[in-house]
Amino acid sequence: MTEALLRPPTLLVSRRAIFYWTIRALPVWVVLCGVQVMWLLGNDPSYRTARVAVLSATVALAAIHLIVMPQWRYRVHRWESTPEAVYAQSGWFTIERRIAPVSRIQTVDSHIGPFERLFRLANVTVTTASAAGPVRIHGLDRNTARTLVDDLIRTTQATPGDAT
Amino acid sequence: MTVPEQVTTPDQVADAGLEEPWRRLSIRMLAVHPVMELLRAIPFILIALVVGSRSTPGGGGLWGLVAVGITIVIGLLRWATTAYRVTPTQVQVRRGLLGKSVLTVPRDRVRTVDLTSHFMHRLLGLTRVAVGTGQTDRRQDSGLVLDGMAAAEGAHLREELLRRSVVAAAPSAQAPRETVVAALDPAWIRYGPFTLSGLVTIGVVAAFGWRIINETHINPDQITVVHNAAGQLQRVPLATAVAEVLVVGLIIVALFSTVGYVLAYWNFKLTRTAHGTLHISRGLITTRSTTIEERRLRGVEYSEPLLLRAVGAARAVAITTGLRVGRGAERGGTVLLPPAPAVHVRRVAADVLGDAVPISVPLARHPRAALRRRFTRALFGWLVLSGLALGLFWPLGHPLWTAYVALGLLPLFLLLAVDRYRSLGHAIVDGRVIFRQGSLVRRRYMIDGTGVVGWTMHQSFFQRRAGVLTLTATTAAGRQGYQLLDVTPATAVAIADEVQPGLLTPFLTAARS
């Protein structure tokens, strides 16, 4: 048996997705830092140094996360669609590759959340009969997403049956 | 895209011109629901009676009773507003008082029919019918469930729903021939204590007791039995006390587990009918009868919890669409064989699969990296537990037992790691995927490749460094996704490629070796 490996999908997502991921990760860090700042500004004087240290650590972590994570994601998130299969790769620290045969596709959804609207992005979710393995492609340019959805709907209509 | 299941308005249904009359649930159901609601409300009523006015400044008990009244009224309304009908192509359930809705399921979507009769149901000759379709799995709501149908009518409905294929193929009037695949041997009850199912029951009972004690402000120490037991435990040395509590605990768990086994599996029978269905019936007080269309059966899960494995027993679960493992009302509907001697379970699994190879074939081992990862994980778990134990070292005044616990746990964790590695394995037989994993519960999944609707390859940072990944075969049946831990990327590709030839081909490159 010749050994073969799966290569990453060929297509990258939109570059604007980098900003989208940054903005989406921001609220948690803002809340975390905000709470600590409020606590620091309160008139309880105990452990002031420790609190400042923890706050600085949080800010540093936030900065690293907000700078590294979106770039890393942008290098990982990729997708590809052929008449036979949809193939997507996502994640950053853990990487996940999902493949669904077009003949098993049940629904194709395109969704635009508030942050995605901000950056003119869209995500596409392809579900099969299994609750475990929807193929999700985030951070697509809106036009790309629309074309992909149209293509998938056309090809899935040609192939009946979903193995339930 | 076909929309296999939809909620339509009554008008649309009328437009479809379907002539079939609507059928009601049994009127006797009126007796079941209020009584069930009352039974459920017993704690509230007791509290209201016992405590009365002396506690609960908000009058919690009274509100509880009002809530009971409302639920009874809702039960009445449910009967009045629920109706169903079976047309040649569809099953429809009509519900709702103000907002009427009709749930329509095409009949060829019906995968399983599940009849459950609780104690009250049985007294009144009623049953609860749950129709499993591949689609309802992903819904939050209960899907097609008709609670409170006359038992005979329920059985008739099941026949009606699952028989169509035969009616079309061979319209002979003779009664369907049934062959018994397996039936409960009372000797199997000896495995009851090893199922530990009693732990759940004890948990529920304990929680219930705790609530009563809290709500009624009874001091447990005033109950003679508790007082005497506590006193005795305080007098004897610590080691004896610990041993006593353990032994008593074990006896109680064993007892509850055995009772649970008998209640759940008494009269267990697995039969195969002539029109291609598997029929499972079981239960002492609550009877359960599940019918699975064999064409939709995607495989069998052969599982061995550690204790059962130690006494040479196992159990089998069906992997089928329409019955999702461990979900609400469907829980336990998939049992193909209760805990029984392993030889027996393997025979039944082979019978149901129609092939004895998947259950007996030797499995391919996983790479050494998988073993290393089992060890790192076990050691990490051990470090966390030891950290907790040692965290108690100073606060409790330097007791040596913390160190003993930490040291004593180490070999257990290492053994667990080795066993977890030894459990890992995979094989492919005639397009059937066979995955095995787990130690505390070792599971062997045997899944039909035609039921696999996609693949997921998950690789954490550490898995990437170790050169392995987790392969998941997604399916519409059972657990929806079946994992294979820590295989090399090349093996994962080889498995997926053999099960679904050509799917991965456009995405492959030659190995970099």
Interface residues (C-beta under 8 A of the other chain):
Chain A: M1 T2 E3 A4 L5 L6 R7 P9 E80 T82 E84 A85 Y87 F93 T94 I95 E96 R97 R98 I99 A100 P101 R104 Q106 T107 V108 T128 A129 S130 A131 A132 G133 V135 I153 T156 Q157 D162 A163 T164
Chain B: M1 R109 R111 G134 Q135 D137 R138 R296 T321 R324 T450 G451 V452 V453 G454 W455 T456 M457 H458 Q459 S460 F461 Q463 R464 T472 T474 T475 A476 R479 Q480 G481 P489 A490 A492 V493 A494 A496 D497 Q500 G502 L503 L504 P506 F507 L508 T509 A510 A511 R512 S513
